[in-house]
Amino acid sequence: MNAPEAYLQLTPGLIAPDGEVTVSSTEEFLRVFMQRFLEFTTRVPTVLPRPD
C-alpha cells in the first residue's frame, strides 16, 4: 500500500444517515480497503528504524 488513500464519488443516498453504505460494491471496496489499511498500519512500526 504505497499511498494509503481511497477516493469515492459521493452521490446522494450512498451513505445512509445511520452510516450504512447502501451500494454493495462500494461497501465491499471499503471493507477490503480498511482491512488492507489495518494490515499496513500494523506493519509500519515493524519496519521503522528504532531510536538508539
mmCIF file of the C-alpha atoms, coordinates in Angstrom:
data_MODEL
# 
_entry.id   MODEL 
# 
loop_
_atom_site.group_PDB 
_atom_site.id 
_atom_site.type_symbol 
_atom_site.label_atom_id 
_atom_site.label_alt_id 
_atom_site.label_comp_id 
_atom_site.label_asym_id 
_atom_site.label_entity_id 
_atom_site.label_seq_id 
_atom_site.pdbx_PDB_ins_code 
_atom_site.Cartn_x 
_atom_site.Cartn_y 
_atom_site.Cartn_z 
_atom_site.occupancy 
_atom_site.B_iso_or_equiv 
_atom_site.pdbx_formal_charge 
_atom_site.auth_seq_id 
_atom_site.auth_comp_id 
_atom_site.auth_asym_id 
_atom_site.auth_atom_id 
_atom_site.pdbx_PDB_model_num 
ATOM 1  C CA . MET A 1 1  ? 0.000   0.000  0.000  1.00 0.00 ? 1  MET A CA 1 
ATOM 2  C CA . ASN A 1 2  ? 2.179   2.828  -1.283 1.00 0.00 ? 2  ASN A CA 1 
ATOM 3  C CA . ALA A 1 3  ? -0.461  5.521  -0.999 1.00 0.00 ? 3  ALA A CA 1 
ATOM 4  C CA . PRO A 1 4  ? -2.973  4.670  1.714  1.00 0.00 ? 4  PRO A CA 1 
ATOM 5  C CA . GLU A 1 5  ? -5.844  6.683  0.313  1.00 0.00 ? 5  GLU A CA 1 
ATOM 6  C CA . ALA A 1 6  ? -9.112  5.986  -1.434 1.00 0.00 ? 6  ALA A CA 1 
ATOM 7  C CA . TYR A 1 7  ? -11.381 8.207  -3.455 1.00 0.00 ? 7  TYR A CA 1 
ATOM 8  C CA . LEU A 1 8  ? -15.151 7.909  -3.569 1.00 0.00 ? 8  LEU A CA 1 
ATOM 9  C CA . GLN A 1 9  ? -17.626 9.843  -5.616 1.00 0.00 ? 9  GLN A CA 1 
ATOM 10 C CA . LEU A 1 10 ? -20.253 10.710 -3.066 1.00 0.00 ? 10 LEU A CA 1 
ATOM 11 C CA . THR A 1 11 ? -23.712 10.560 -4.528 1.00 0.00 ? 11 THR A CA 1 
ATOM 12 C CA . PRO A 1 12 ? -26.998 11.210 -2.753 1.00 0.00 ? 12 PRO A CA 1 
ATOM 13 C CA . GLY A 1 13 ? -28.002 8.142  -0.785 1.00 0.00 ? 13 GLY A CA 1 
ATOM 14 C CA . LEU A 1 14 ? -24.613 6.386  -0.992 1.00 0.00 ? 14 LEU A CA 1 
ATOM 15 C CA . ILE A 1 15 ? -24.295 6.571  2.780  1.00 0.00 ? 15 ILE A CA 1 
ATOM 16 C CA . ALA A 1 16 ? -27.456 6.448  4.853  1.00 0.00 ? 16 ALA A CA 1 
ATOM 17 C CA . PRO A 1 17 ? -27.911 8.750  7.856  1.00 0.00 ? 17 PRO A CA 1 
ATOM 18 C CA . ASP A 1 18 ? -27.061 5.824  10.160 1.00 0.00 ? 18 ASP A CA 1 
ATOM 19 C CA . GLY A 1 19 ? -23.706 5.343  8.351  1.00 0.00 ? 19 GLY A CA 1 
ATOM 20 C CA . GLU A 1 20 ? -24.705 2.298  6.307  1.00 0.00 ? 20 GLU A CA 1 
ATOM 21 C CA . VAL A 1 21 ? -23.220 2.165  2.802  1.00 0.00 ? 21 VAL A CA 1 
ATOM 22 C CA . THR A 1 22 ? -26.145 1.447  0.502  1.00 0.00 ? 22 THR A CA 1 
ATOM 23 C CA . VAL A 1 23 ? -24.229 0.241  -2.595 1.00 0.00 ? 23 VAL A CA 1 
ATOM 24 C CA . SER A 1 24 ? -22.882 -3.267 -2.089 1.00 0.00 ? 24 SER A CA 1 
ATOM 25 C CA . SER A 1 25 ? -19.883 -2.857 -4.402 1.00 0.00 ? 25 SER A CA 1 
ATOM 26 C CA . THR A 1 26 ? -18.830 0.317  -2.571 1.00 0.00 ? 26 THR A CA 1 
ATOM 27 C CA . GLU A 1 27 ? -19.313 -1.400 0.772  1.00 0.00 ? 27 GLU A CA 1 
ATOM 28 C CA . GLU A 1 28 ? -17.090 -4.286 -0.339 1.00 0.00 ? 28 GLU A CA 1 
ATOM 29 C CA . PHE A 1 29 ? -14.462 -1.868 -1.685 1.00 0.00 ? 29 PHE A CA 1 
ATOM 30 C CA . LEU A 1 30 ? -14.384 -0.026 1.643  1.00 0.00 ? 30 LEU A CA 1 
ATOM 31 C CA . ARG A 1 31 ? -14.294 -3.260 3.628  1.00 0.00 ? 31 ARG A CA 1 
ATOM 32 C CA . VAL A 1 32 ? -11.285 -4.566 1.668  1.00 0.00 ? 32 VAL A CA 1 
ATOM 33 C CA . PHE A 1 33 ? -9.551  -1.171 1.735  1.00 0.00 ? 33 PHE A CA 1 
ATOM 34 C CA . MET A 1 34 ? -9.941  -0.849 5.510  1.00 0.00 ? 34 MET A CA 1 
ATOM 35 C CA . GLN A 1 35 ? -8.642  -4.399 6.040  1.00 0.00 ? 35 GLN A CA 1 
ATOM 36 C CA . ARG A 1 36 ? -5.565  -3.617 3.959  1.00 0.00 ? 36 ARG A CA 1 
ATOM 37 C CA . PHE A 1 37 ? -5.139  -0.287 5.740  1.00 0.00 ? 37 PHE A CA 1 
ATOM 38 C CA . LEU A 1 38 ? -5.212  -2.086 9.096  1.00 0.00 ? 38 LEU A CA 1 
ATOM 39 C CA . GLU A 1 39 ? -2.573  -4.529 7.858  1.00 0.00 ? 39 GLU A CA 1 
ATOM 40 C CA . PHE A 1 40 ? -0.467  -1.617 6.592  1.00 0.00 ? 40 PHE A CA 1 
ATOM 41 C CA . THR A 1 41 ? -0.648  0.362  9.842  1.00 0.00 ? 41 THR A CA 1 
ATOM 42 C CA . THR A 1 42 ? 0.130   -2.774 11.848 1.00 0.00 ? 42 THR A CA 1 
ATOM 43 C CA . ARG A 1 43 ? 3.201   -3.488 9.724  1.00 0.00 ? 43 ARG A CA 1 
ATOM 44 C CA . VAL A 1 44 ? 4.671   0.052  9.624  1.00 0.00 ? 44 VAL A CA 1 
ATOM 45 C CA . PRO A 1 45 ? 6.072   0.075  13.185 1.00 0.00 ? 45 PRO A CA 1 
ATOM 46 C CA . THR A 1 46 ? 7.905   -3.175 12.492 1.00 0.00 ? 46 THR A CA 1 
ATOM 47 C CA . VAL A 1 47 ? 9.990   -1.656 9.675  1.00 0.00 ? 47 VAL A CA 1 
ATOM 48 C CA . LEU A 1 48 ? 10.675  1.830  11.021 1.00 0.00 ? 48 LEU A CA 1 
ATOM 49 C CA . PRO A 1 49 ? 14.145  2.427  12.423 1.00 0.00 ? 49 PRO A CA 1 
ATOM 50 C CA . ARG A 1 50 ? 14.193  2.396  16.189 1.00 0.00 ? 50 ARG A CA 1 
ATOM 51 C CA . PRO A 1 51 ? 15.945  5.232  18.010 1.00 0.00 ? 51 PRO A CA 1 
ATOM 52 C CA . ASP A 1 52 ? 19.309  4.294  19.539 1.00 0.00 ? 52 ASP A CA 1 
# 
